[in-house]
Structures are given as structure tokens and as C-alpha cells.
Amino acid sequence: MSARRGRRFLGALVGLTLLLAVAVGGVVLLLRTIDVRGPLVSQCTASADGGSATLSPEQAANAALIAVIAVERGLPARAATIGIATAMQESRLENIDYGDRDSIGLFQQRPSQGWGTIEEIMDPVYSTNIFYDALVQVEGYEDMEITDAAQAVQRSGFPEAYAQHEQMARLFASALTGWSEASLTCRLTAEDPTASYAVVDLLARDLGTATAEPSGDLTHLRLDGDPGRSAWVLAHWAVATAELTGVQEVTIGDLTWSRTDGSDAAWATAETAAPAGTVTVR
């Protein structure tokens, strides 16, 4: 190869290298401007002490129901943990109308075993209360292993299976009973769905001791003189049930959650704080 041809070849190689570098840089810049995370998968997450667990919006709403009924009955958070773990094992926290033999509902209770009629058991408020009615009869359930307490009520053929849901149940129960602040968030699609319930109606169903004001405030829940805990029960409940109610924003004190944040939804500083002791939804 002559010196002239060698210089031409080297120049062409350098030019190609520069062209490739520019192309790669352009691709990198383009990727930085495009959201490549894919479509949003709606989900709710409870986090505390370095651990986290995730449920679907339907599962989270049912967990919220189980937890706030425990609150309304004055039961400890441990009862809510047992209830959520049991329902997760029995029905995957879904109010299903089928199961083993005549088992149905959140807790797969059987009409033939005296748990109630089909219509009663398919009412999640009834089935949760009848579960707690049985649980509180178990002496020392508060200090028992989850699997032992659940088994004492359910008499399952797989008594050890409840234990696998303990961490998830504990995280959601702690948030939904107000003990872990700002620990539950849901990432939902930004579209306003056709709500299955109005907030006031669902609140009355799940937590009859609290009310919703025309202003959009959730209030009048009092837990042993602990207004802070009371407010977080309502705030986390409102987030966990947002898929059912169509709620777009929940504000407690100077923190707010907004479904319009999509995959980035989290508790953040609110532009306008909620009145003390109340939770504002819109």
C-alpha cells in the first residue's frame, strides 16, 4: 500500500470512528429524553424498616378493609396482620365466589361449616368481622405465631402456609392501622376511572366510626386520643382504595400523594397543608 493510499485509509477510518461516536451520542441523548420504563403497572407498596411488599390495587383495598375493621373494633395491629396474612393465603386477598368445596370469599369460609350464608360471606365486611369474632376467642392470639393464630381460626389443611405472608401482612397492617407514617403509596394510572364507590360510601362501609365532610375532608376518627395515628389510618386507607373511589390526591398535614405522578407517586411536600387532624381528598 502506498503512503498516499495509507493516509486516505487512515483518514476514512478516523472519520468513520467520529461518525459512530456522534451516532452513539445521539442515541444516548434520545434515550435520556424518552421514558423507556414501559407502561405503568398499577400497584401499591408498603415499606418500613428496610423492607417492602407490593399488592395489586384490588388486594390493597381488601387489606385496607381488613385493617380498618380491626381499628374500628379496637383490636391491636397484630389482629390486622393475622387477618391480612390469612386472606392472602386463602384467596390472594380477592373476594372470590369459588374455592375448595363450598369455600368462598376473602377468607374462604364455608356456609356448610356455619360461617354464614353465601350472601353474607360474600360481603367482605361480614366475612372480616366473623373472622375477627373467631380470632378474639383464641386465647393469647396476640402473642402467637401468625400461622398458629390463623390455623386456630381456619383449620386449614396447610397450616404452615400462612407464615409465608407474614412480612407483607405486617407491613400493610402497620401502615393501615396508622403506626407507620407515610409508608404506603400506590402507583396508579393517571386516568380517572369510573369509580365503583364514592369516598363517603366506601368510608361508611369500611370504617363506620369515621365520616367524610362535603369539603372532602376525612375526619372524626379518634384512636385513644392519638390524632396523628387516626389521621394516618384515614390517609393510607384513602390511598389504598383510590382505584375504587377515583381519588386523585390525598393530603395529610404537609404531605400529599397524587395519582397523577404515576410511577413516581410518593408522599411529597404539599402545596397546601390539610387542616390539623384531618385528611383531605379530591
Steps between C-alpha positions, in 0.01 A plus 500: 500500500641841404546773760227709334249213502591425863430857602164489317407174674599638841301816438195302399534283811525804727198656330297181545599483865387859555173431318432198718579702813255770396234237422545328835485835678180581317342172602599554863353850494180369342463227761541758775203693364275195457334312785615144434346355816203362311133527594412566862396193698256608768616386843510597867809467718548509877853565627659521844828413670672419173232255385225538244209304355278562199135420430264572214251783557221245555707312757603824673139616526403171663800521734382851593153368578639224722730744682251779564237258629760391755549869586126557530468200732786621719717200416882518493696529178598135552139401429514687169827326414343161566190593300693625197736199499206261527306661216812506282547127544134411464395720206802710402311790659225482240132465581444193283177299470667159467745277684554155647160333538265781610772744614446859384599857570811671635557239769358201310241442768252216446124541540479130585732557797281767656683813385184650351298501181659541158373857484639581843843348437533680166458828688865579593394704803300208639770242421772713661296557814410134534870415461587740783212364709674162485853640541428685824379171649851356455670558833832681465474548123685832528819317599462195277683433176298619201458151366378365837246778553368470144480123524309518828225684311518344153584134568679485166645188341821701447561660841856616432409691182390817680854575617622584149282813498608634839735776384256635243213487747702670773610785272149570369340459842748742659427762234124450489458510877692827515817386674737555203463850357536572127583134441234401246474636149321392184616553143191514284414601147435872470163455330197560718323162497130445546498475877330202659427699816477857616754569775226572753322171425813284511614670821163426658528137389857444617529727802167605641659703781643754253317738271567701185415869496360680192832685483679173419646459849506158667465557871348400835709187557645501849740232619580519871560873476760454225394735217823441309443127476131554421589726208747250354239222517275717283777619268635154425147364462422775247811417296445123515140537379565771238446256214147436628409862574685682222676721755778702336675652800528438874646761735586457867672784682772628269530178298307401190464202267386554141403226255590730211867441590460149358805282552659779707209527744622537858431712807638846428475852639151641448439840347211552742497315833192319624331631816635346821352160580336455160583345166399681183414306184401614155 
